[in-house]
């Protein structure tokens, strides 16, 4: 049996899905986070269910790509049962999507999630009454605590076996007469898999996709346009607004019928929220929170790194007593140990606390508040406030950041945001910044690198938007309530993110380390370093042997750092490189061309031509900034 989860953003749909599927997808309190739907198979007793997590949407009218993906899946008829996940604390608004889903006439279960939030707001919902109105089961859940989720499969199985189709809630008589008129007008084979009422309502709303289907039927098109014009004249508004008003009125009537409103529970959350989004206090708190996370990451990473690296250094020192120094076997084993050392002693100590911090910010609900605060800043550089999402996501991975640009409606905004997202220090670049600047210079220098990076991104954004001027719309975004993160959720999401590094990046680190050792054994590294020396040594002032390490960084950015340790034959880089050289190397690594995975994402989202433009921009920016950093720092260090 196929079960599709559909609901508005921040209804807890993906959290519910993860609770059932065992965390196969990352969730975040941010509209547009889940653009692709995720599928998982779950066995309950003797039954096997295929569950699908669809993107969070507000309507079945496909405005953006997330809504289009969800609507396309539902309309395809693939789902046997639809679980309509509703934020119970915003029932009066959430039922508008439910009304649209009823028109699809698919077996459905209504899931009132976050029922604890509703009670905290003083809302007492009569689930039995709501079930009678729609004619389908209504269940209560608290997804982040795992409460009530066991009812999902029981209700879905019941609905599927009994073919419980939700009852349609009808509009005012004059609108219903026009809907019936359109139903009689359209031919029987028109969009044969869709209910005729759904087609009629969407044609009244002016749905672009359905209107494309009637363009070849001139008489039908003429009739529909005539009906729409009549409604516009009698109601004084366009038909899509009229239908929207009808749904809103129905929703409010149902809400008032099933809900009793009492006194909300007074908590500190509202007061804290007011402080976090305050126009004066919000910004200092924003930078303090970000700085605090990076400071903790640096301090924890430094403590964990030293003993682990020391163990591997000791093993490499004793290697000549086990195998002949200078032999092929010696170089390969040495490369293997250095690769493991890089993953264990440099990347993981910094990545784990960073991922924990990012997950906590997500689960608390701070990311949309960050977007709210940064909206004005984004408009200053000519971008939509929504562009903050790809930037925030890019701190985890640039690939995800580039893919997140699809939530933006404007092609121009997508290109500029994608171009800027690749400059954001991802987890791989974060390990480079902390592993080099943090480990050998200090936490203040790390903060300076991040501030410098943000300023450059803002400057580049201002420059790029000058070449493609466009008025950007204001930010309309739901800000969910602040919530306490659960230990299980933080653990599972941190592990899910770390697993990508362990299964993808770390093996690549080890293989690359062995490859570099092989190149050293064959003396090929000398040729490559000589070839790159005009840029590496003359322009950037770095040791010649650094050149080859930058080539590995194209595969994964942290490879540059791991290979640097190997190329310099020490993990104490401060003994062989000056502070200026360490910063210049880090600045170049942070800004130069995207990794292979990000290049693939750019091709998919922007096309080959725009990918090449972005890649060239990153190389030029990295060279200029690294060179300027060398000159500027020489006056102070």
Secondary structure, 3 states (H helix, E strand, C coil): CEEEEEECCCCCHHHHHHHHHCCCCCCCCCCCCCCCCEEEEEEECCEEEEEEECCCCCCCCCCCHHHHHHHHHHHCCCCCEEEEEEEHHHHHHHHHHHHHHHCCCCEEEEEEECHHHHHHCCEEECHHHHHHHHCCCEEECEHHHCECCCHHHHHHHHHHHHCCECCCCCCCHHHHHHHHHHHHHCCCCCCCCCCHHHHHHHHHHCCHHHHHHHCCCHHHHHHHHHHHHHHHHHHCCCHHHHHHHHHHHHHHHHHHHHEEECCCCCCCHHHHHHHHCCCCHHHHHHHHHHHHHHHHHHHHHHHHHHHHHHHHHHHHHCHHHCCCCCCHHHHHHHHHHHHHHHHHHHHHHHHHHHHHHHHHHHHHCHHHHHHHHHHHHHHHCCCCHHHHHHHHHHCCCHHHHHHHHHHCCCHHHHHHHHHHHCCCCCHHHHHHHHHHHHHHCCHHHHHHHHHHHHHHHHHHHHHHHHHCCCCCCCCCCCCCCCCCCCHHHHHHHHHHHHHHHHHHHHHHHHHHHHHHHHHHHHCHHHHHHHHHHHHHHHHCCCCHHHHHHHHHCCCCHHHHHHHHHHHCCCCCHHHCCCHHHHHHHHHHHHHCCCCHHHHHHHHHHHCHHHHHHHHHHHHHHHHHHHHHHHHHHCCCC
